[in-house]
């Protein structure tokens, strides 16, 4: 009869331990093992080598110098492939730059210097470029997609991608980029 009480206590401790382990494993699976795509953004952008437009033939030429940021919120590193960022003026591509392959470490942000050459000579058809130049502000948008893999504990590898879409304006009076908004 004395052994029955000890056995019940032992079984109770084992049951409590199993429940505790299930809670720990569930919490681990819901936090650490949840894999998200990275956040891709531009840092501050500076306009360099700005050439003023000709009065009779509106055009714009400049370099956008920025830090391209890849924020990895996962508990494993994110390895991404070569990619391209494209700048658009009213839907037409006017500049591209290569984003070299790289790796954003776990729970950190990797920043890469990028220079994008912009030239409106690539525009086709009728545009509002002359009106925008006369107003002093030229609207631009940018897009990029980074594809890669998140690796957790050197065992689990999941394909993920990060997309960037930004809008901005080139202020022609002081050659600055303003109203930078990225999603």
C-alpha positions in Angstrom: 0.0 0.0 0.0 2.9 2.4 0.6 4.2 1.8 -2.9 0.8 3.0 -4.5 1.3 6.5 -3.2 4.8 6.7 -4.5 3.8 5.4 -7.9 1.0 7.9 -8.2 3.4 10.7 -7.3 5.9 9.5 -9.8 3.2 9.3 -12.5 2.0 12.8 -11.7 5.6 14.1 -12.0 6.1 12.4 -15.3 2.7 13.8 -16.6 3.7 17.3 -15.5 7.1 16.9 -17.2 5.5 15.8 -20.4 2.9 18.7 -20.4 5.8 21.1 -19.7 7.8 19.7 -22.7 4.8 20.0 -25.0 4.4 23.6 -24.0 8.1 24.3 -24.6 8.2 22.5 -28.0 5.0 24.4 -29.1 6.4 27.7 -28.1 9.7 26.9 -29.9 7.8 25.9 -33.1 5.7 29.0 -33.1 8.5 31.4 -32.6 11.9 30.2 -33.7 10.7 27.8 -36.5 8.4 30.3 -38.1 10.1 31.5 -41.3 9.3 34.9 -42.8 10.6 36.7 -45.9 13.1 39.5 -45.4 12.3 43.2 -45.5 14.0 44.9 -48.4 14.4 48.7 -48.3 16.5 51.7 -49.5 18.3 53.7 -46.9 18.8 57.4 -47.5 19.3 58.3 -51.2 21.7 60.9 -52.5 21.6 62.3 -56.0 25.1 62.8 -57.7 26.4 63.8 -61.1 23.2 65.7 -61.8 23.0 67.1 -65.3 20.5 69.9 -65.9 18.0 69.4 -68.7 18.1 71.2 -72.0 15.4 73.7 -72.6 14.3 72.4 -76.0 14.7 68.7 -75.3 13.8 67.8 -71.7 16.1 65.1 -70.2 17.5 64.1 -66.9 20.7 62.3 -66.0 21.9 61.5 -62.5 23.2 58.8 -60.2 21.2 57.6 -57.2 23.6 56.5 -54.4 22.0 54.5 -51.6 22.4 51.7 -49.1 20.2 48.7 -50.0 19.1 47.1 -46.8 18.0 43.5 -46.3 16.5 43.0 -42.8 16.3 39.4 -41.8 14.0 38.8 -38.8 14.4 35.0 -38.7 16.5 32.9 -36.3 18.5 31.5 -39.3 20.5 33.3 -42.0 19.0 34.4 -45.3 21.2 33.7 -48.4 20.0 35.6 -51.5 20.9 35.4 -55.1 22.0 38.1 -57.5 19.1 40.5 -58.2 18.3 43.8 -59.9 16.8 47.0 -58.7 15.0 49.1 -61.3 14.0 52.8 -61.3 10.9 53.9 -63.2 9.6 57.2 -64.4 5.9 56.9 -64.8 6.1 53.2 -65.5 9.1 53.2 -67.9 12.4 51.9 -66.8 15.1 54.6 -66.8 17.8 52.9 -64.7 18.9 49.6 -63.2 21.6 48.4 -60.8 22.8 44.9 -59.8 22.4 43.7 -56.2 25.2 41.1 -55.6 24.4 37.8 -53.9 24.9 37.9 -50.2 23.9 36.7 -46.8 21.9 38.5 -44.1 22.8 36.9 -40.7 20.1 35.8 -38.3 18.1 38.7 -36.8 20.2 41.4 -38.4 20.3 43.8 -41.3 22.8 43.7 -44.2 23.4 46.9 -46.0 25.0 47.1 -49.5 26.1 50.2 -51.3 24.3 50.6 -54.6 24.7 53.2 -57.4 21.9 53.5 -59.9 22.5 55.4 -63.1 19.4 57.2 -64.2 19.0 58.5 -67.8 15.7 59.6 -69.3 17.0 59.2 -72.8 15.6 55.6 -72.5 12.0 57.0 -72.4 9.8 56.2 -75.4 6.6 57.8 -76.6 5.1 61.0 -75.2 5.8 61.7 -71.6 5.2 64.5 -69.0 8.9 64.9 -68.4 9.0 68.5 -69.6 6.1 69.4 -67.3 7.7 67.6 -64.4 11.1 69.3 -65.0 9.3 72.7 -65.2 7.6 72.0 -61.9 11.0 71.2 -60.3 10.0 67.7 -59.1 10.4 64.5 -61.0 8.5 61.5 -59.5 10.3 58.1 -59.6 9.5 54.6 -58.4 11.7 51.6 -57.8 11.2 47.9 -57.6 13.3 44.9 -56.6 12.8 41.3 -55.6 15.3 39.3 -53.6 15.0 35.5 -53.8 16.8 33.2 -51.5 16.7 30.6 -48.7 16.4 30.9 -45.0 18.4 28.2 -43.2 17.5 27.2 -39.7 19.9 25.1 -37.6 21.7 23.9 -40.8 18.8 21.5 -41.3 15.7 23.3 -42.4 15.9 25.4 -45.7 12.9 27.3 -46.9 12.7 29.4 -50.1 11.7 33.0 -49.3 11.7 36.3 -51.1 11.6 39.9 -50.2 10.0 42.6 -52.4 10.6 46.3 -52.4 8.5 49.0 -53.9 9.5 52.7 -53.3 8.3 56.1 -54.5 10.3 59.3 -54.3 10.8 62.7 -56.0 13.9 64.3 -57.4 14.0 68.0 -56.3 15.7 69.6 -59.3 16.3 72.9 -57.4 18.7 71.4 -54.9 19.4 68.0 -56.4 17.9 66.1 -53.4 15.7 63.1 -53.2 12.6 63.7 -51.0 9.4 61.9 -50.0 11.1 58.5 -50.0 8.4 55.9 -49.1 9.1 52.1 -49.3 6.7 49.2 -48.8 
